[in-house]
């Protein structure tokens, strides 16, 4: 399964730079919560795909990505420069930032610690892996419940994060643009 970006550092640096551009210091705990949410939401929005090669485990406060935790323990290493971010991913991360960026680290931690996948792993102890499938299932189930069980899985919740980009037609009219996503691969039209 291909990843949308080469490294979880690319996503971390994107959020760090976004916070800096918004004149905000991003706490490490908040950063871990945002990349957790980004990974889960991306896999719901784009079924079968992962945003980044990352594994989340339990910490005494909530979910963390251990490689990021250790690499950034004393701040951003000077040799880290982000890889170019694909437009689709940057647009997606803008949605995550728009939806969750204003929340504090404590608010995000409380929210995620109630997440069934996180709670189950936390009950097992520290450094327990939080399976991506369980992360995704929670958001798909949440979206289905919000829609009364009808409609495409994950659509309601994901729509809050992934808003279509607005572009202009040649006549100047604003039009919503989303990436083409076929319903099923390999099926021939009837």
HUPE-V444154 format. One record per helix or strand. SS is the DSSP state (h for helix, s for strand). FROM is the first residue (numbers start at 1). LEN is the number of residues. If there is no record, write none. Layout:
# HUPE-V444154
ss=SS from=FROM len=LEN
ss=SS from=FROM len=LEN
This chain:
# HUPE-V444154
ss=s from=3 len=1
ss=h from=8 len=14
ss=h from=28 len=18
ss=s from=50 len=1
ss=s from=56 len=3
ss=s from=63 len=3
ss=h from=66 len=6
ss=h from=87 len=14
ss=h from=105 len=9
ss=h from=116 len=9
ss=s from=129 len=2
ss=h from=132 len=15
ss=h from=155 len=7
ss=s from=165 len=4
ss=s from=174 len=4
